[in-house]
Amino acid sequence: MKKIDLIWGNIFKNKSDQNQNIRQFLKNTPLFAQLRKREFKNIEHLIHHRQYKSSEVIFWQGEPGVGMYIVQSGEVGIFEDYDTAEQKQLACLSQGDFFGEMALLEDDNRSATAVALSESHLLGVFHPDLFDLFERKPELGIKVLVTLANMLALRLRKANLELQQLAKNRRQLKKEKQATQ
């Protein structure tokens, strides 16, 4: 009888260890870093595990967005015009990075293609699950939404700074070109 208990105990222990590892990983992800231990139990139910082989497309530009992904391991490339002559890599993401977060807030098509650059393990959070959480646990939902909004604002601010720098560089090149004529 004791042997069976050890077997069942190990099965449940492994599940608990896996949840503990996911919880620890999520604590290091900016979107969930502010959550308390009991709040993580609600978030864990939202997490979907996905595995992708190297070169496998995670989602295509133009398809409906349904959720975001967090890179648990591996590398993911974000591409514009993927698999065409005009293909352009916009980002290379690795452990702890997340992408596709706009799909949590808006009902629109993907603006880029995401591709696993190596074997990758991703954690997915999908729109319907998140909105179900908002209904069940409004305070937790607000906490997650405020954090998401802050992160989007930071990304937008960074993009604005990059655009300003590009415009400045363009003006400088124009001045240099005029000076040489």
C-alpha positions as CSV (number, residue, x, y, z in Angstrom):
1,M,0.0,0.0,0.0
2,K,2.8,2.4,0.8
3,K,4.3,1.9,-2.6
4,I,1.1,3.1,-4.3
5,D,1.0,6.1,-2.1
6,L,4.5,7.0,-3.2
7,I,3.5,6.6,-6.9
8,W,0.4,8.8,-6.5
9,G,2.3,11.3,-4.3
10,N,5.0,11.7,-7.0
11,I,2.3,12.3,-9.7
12,F,0.7,15.0,-7.7
13,K,4.0,16.4,-6.5
14,N,5.2,16.7,-10.1
15,K,2.1,18.7,-11.1
16,S,2.6,20.9,-8.1
17,D,6.3,21.4,-8.9
18,Q,5.3,22.3,-12.5
19,N,2.8,24.9,-11.2
20,Q,5.5,26.2,-8.9
21,N,8.0,26.5,-11.8
22,I,5.4,28.3,-13.9
23,R,4.5,30.6,-11.0
24,Q,8.1,31.5,-10.5
25,F,8.6,32.1,-14.2
26,L,5.5,34.3,-14.4
27,K,6.7,36.3,-11.4
28,N,9.7,37.3,-13.5
29,T,7.4,38.4,-16.4
30,P,6.5,42.1,-16.1
31,L,2.8,41.5,-16.9
32,F,2.4,39.3,-13.8
33,A,5.3,40.5,-11.5
34,Q,2.9,42.5,-9.2
35,L,0.6,39.6,-8.4
36,R,0.3,38.0,-5.0
37,K,0.5,34.3,-4.4
38,R,-3.2,33.7,-4.3
39,E,-3.7,35.8,-7.5
40,F,-1.3,33.5,-9.3
41,K,-3.6,30.5,-8.7
42,N,-6.3,32.3,-10.8
43,I,-3.7,33.2,-13.5
44,E,-2.4,29.6,-13.7
45,H,-5.8,28.5,-15.0
46,L,-5.4,30.9,-17.9
47,I,-2.1,29.7,-19.1
48,H,-1.9,27.4,-22.1
49,H,1.4,25.6,-22.9
50,R,2.5,25.5,-26.5
51,Q,5.5,24.0,-28.2
52,Y,6.9,25.0,-31.6
53,K,9.6,23.4,-33.7
54,S,12.2,25.6,-35.3
55,S,10.8,27.5,-38.3
56,E,7.2,26.8,-37.3
57,V,4.8,29.7,-37.7
58,I,3.1,30.7,-34.4
59,F,0.7,33.1,-36.1
60,W,0.5,34.8,-39.5
61,Q,0.3,38.5,-40.2
62,G,-3.3,39.4,-41.1
63,E,-5.0,36.5,-39.2
64,P,-7.3,37.3,-36.3
65,G,-5.5,37.9,-33.0
66,V,-6.7,35.8,-30.1
67,G,-4.1,36.2,-27.4
68,M,-0.5,36.8,-26.4
69,Y,2.5,34.6,-25.8
70,I,5.3,34.6,-23.3
71,V,8.6,32.9,-24.4
72,Q,9.4,30.3,-21.7
73,S,12.4,29.0,-23.7
74,G,13.7,29.3,-27.2
75,E,13.7,32.2,-29.7
76,V,10.8,33.8,-31.6
77,G,11.2,36.1,-34.6
78,I,8.6,38.8,-35.4
79,F,8.4,39.4,-39.1
80,E,6.7,41.8,-41.5
81,D,5.8,40.3,-44.9
82,Y,7.1,36.9,-43.8
83,D,8.0,34.4,-46.5
84,T,8.1,37.0,-49.3
85,A,10.9,38.9,-51.0
86,E,10.1,42.0,-48.8
87,Q,10.4,40.0,-45.6
88,K,11.7,42.1,-42.7
89,Q,12.6,40.8,-39.2
90,L,11.3,43.3,-36.6
91,A,12.4,41.6,-33.4
92,C,14.0,38.6,-32.0
93,L,12.5,37.5,-28.6
94,S,13.8,35.1,-26.0
95,Q,13.1,33.8,-22.5
96,G,10.7,36.2,-20.6
97,D,9.8,38.3,-23.6
98,F,6.2,38.5,-24.6
99,F,4.4,39.3,-27.9
100,G,0.9,39.6,-29.3
101,E,-0.5,41.4,-26.3
102,M,-2.6,43.8,-28.4
103,A,-4.9,40.8,-29.1
104,L,-5.9,40.8,-25.5
105,L,-7.3,44.3,-25.9
106,E,-8.6,44.6,-29.4
107,D,-10.4,42.5,-31.8
108,D,-8.2,43.0,-34.9
109,N,-5.9,41.1,-37.2
110,R,-2.2,40.4,-36.4
111,S,0.2,43.1,-37.6
112,A,3.1,40.7,-38.1
113,T,4.0,37.1,-38.3
114,A,5.6,35.2,-35.3
115,V,7.9,32.3,-36.1
116,A,9.9,30.0,-33.8
117,L,13.6,30.5,-34.6
118,S,14.5,27.5,-32.5
119,E,12.5,24.9,-30.6
120,S,10.4,27.1,-28.4
121,H,8.1,26.6,-25.4
122,L,5.5,29.3,-25.1
123,L,2.9,30.2,-22.5
124,G,-0.3,31.6,-24.0
125,V,-2.9,33.8,-22.5
126,F,-6.0,34.2,-24.7
127,H,-8.6,36.9,-24.9
128,P,-11.7,34.8,-23.9
129,D,-10.0,33.4,-20.8
130,L,-8.8,36.8,-19.7
131,F,-12.2,38.3,-20.1
132,D,-13.7,35.4,-18.2
133,L,-11.3,36.3,-15.4
134,F,-12.4,39.9,-15.5
135,E,-16.0,38.8,-14.9
136,R,-15.1,36.3,-12.1
137,K,-12.4,38.4,-10.4
138,P,-12.8,42.1,-11.4
139,E,-10.1,43.4,-9.0
140,L,-7.5,41.0,-10.4
141,G,-8.6,41.8,-13.9
142,I,-8.1,45.5,-13.3
143,K,-4.7,44.9,-11.9
144,V,-3.7,42.9,-15.0
145,L,-5.2,45.5,-17.3
146,V,-3.4,48.4,-15.7
147,T,-0.1,46.6,-15.9
148,L,-0.8,45.7,-19.5
149,A,-1.7,49.3,-20.3
150,N,1.5,50.6,-18.6
151,M,3.6,48.1,-20.6
152,L,1.9,49.2,-23.8
153,A,2.5,52.8,-22.9
154,L,6.2,52.1,-22.4
155,R,6.4,50.3,-25.8
156,L,4.6,53.2,-27.5
157,R,7.0,55.7,-25.8
158,K,10.0,53.7,-27.0
159,A,8.5,53.5,-30.6
160,N,8.0,57.3,-30.5
161,L,11.6,57.9,-29.4
162,E,12.8,55.7,-32.3
163,L,10.6,57.6,-34.8
164,Q,11.9,60.9,-33.5
165,Q,15.5,59.7,-33.9
166,L,14.8,58.5,-37.4
167,A,13.3,61.9,-38.3
168,K,16.3,63.6,-36.8
169,N,18.7,61.4,-38.8
170,R,16.7,62.1,-41.9
171,R,16.8,65.9,-41.4
172,Q,20.5,65.6,-40.8
173,L,21.1,63.6,-44.0
174,K,19.0,66.2,-45.9
175,K,21.1,69.1,-44.5
176,E,24.3,67.2,-45.4
177,K,23.1,66.6,-48.9
178,Q,22.1,70.2,-49.4
179,A,25.5,71.3,-48.1
180,T,27.3,69.2,-50.7
181,Q,25.3,70.5,-53.6
